[in-house]
Structures are given as structure tokens and as C-alpha cells.
Amino acid sequence: MFTKLGAPELLIILVIVLLLFGPGRLGKIAGELGTGIRAFREGLSENKEDEADTEEDK
């Protein structure tokens, strides 16, 4: 039913998003998304370190 997204489809989606939010707000959204992803990755790495410490204590 759904096909893979190619370059033309992604370009159309990008144009629609740009029209909806505008270039200024789009930059803020991208920055906040990057900050969220960075925090998520740091949380995952801390979780792995905690699990490794717990296994060493056993």
C-alpha cells in the first residue's frame, strides 16, 4: 500500500513543512530536536554504564 519515500516525496514534504512553520521557527524546532536526541543518547549511555557497574558488583 505505502511505497518508500524517495527524493521527490521528501522534497515535497520539506516544502510543506517550511510553508507551515516558516524558516525561523523551523530552525528552532530542528535545534530542539537535536538537543532532545543528544539527551536521549546520553541517557542511554548512562544506563549502559549503570548496568555494567551493577554486573561488576555481583
C-alpha positions as CSV (number, residue, x, y, z in Angstrom):
1,M,0.0,0.0,0.0
2,F,2.7,2.5,1.0
3,T,5.8,2.9,-1.0
4,K,9.2,4.0,0.0
5,L,9.9,7.7,0.2
6,G,12.2,8.9,-2.5
7,A,13.9,12.3,-3.0
8,P,10.8,13.9,-4.7
9,E,8.5,12.9,-1.9
10,L,10.9,14.2,0.8
11,L,11.3,17.5,-1.1
12,I,7.5,18.0,-1.2
13,I,7.2,17.2,2.5
14,L,10.0,19.7,3.3
15,V,8.3,22.4,1.3
16,I,5.0,21.8,3.0
17,V,6.7,21.9,6.5
18,L,8.6,25.1,5.5
19,L,5.3,26.7,4.5
20,L,3.5,25.7,7.7
21,F,6.2,26.7,10.2
22,G,8.4,29.3,8.4
23,P,12.2,29.3,8.2
24,G,12.7,30.9,11.6
25,R,10.6,28.5,13.6
26,L,11.8,25.6,11.6
27,G,15.4,26.3,12.8
28,K,14.2,26.4,16.4
29,I,12.4,23.1,16.0
30,A,15.4,21.5,14.5
31,G,17.6,22.8,17.3
32,E,15.3,21.5,20.0
33,L,15.0,18.1,18.2
34,G,18.8,17.9,18.2
35,T,19.0,18.7,21.9
36,G,16.4,16.1,22.6
37,I,18.2,13.4,20.6
38,R,21.5,14.3,22.4
39,A,19.9,14.0,25.8
40,F,18.3,10.7,24.8
41,R,21.7,9.3,23.7
42,E,23.4,10.5,26.9
43,G,20.6,8.8,28.9
44,L,21.2,5.5,27.1
45,S,24.9,5.6,27.6
46,E,24.4,6.3,31.3
47,N,22.0,3.4,31.5
48,K,24.6,1.1,30.0
49,E,27.2,2.3,32.4
50,D,24.9,1.7,35.4
51,E,24.2,-1.8,34.2
52,A,27.9,-2.5,33.7
53,D,28.6,-1.3,37.3
54,T,25.8,-3.4,38.7
55,E,27.1,-6.5,36.9
56,E,30.6,-5.9,38.3
57,D,29.3,-5.6,41.8
58,K,27.8,-9.1,41.7
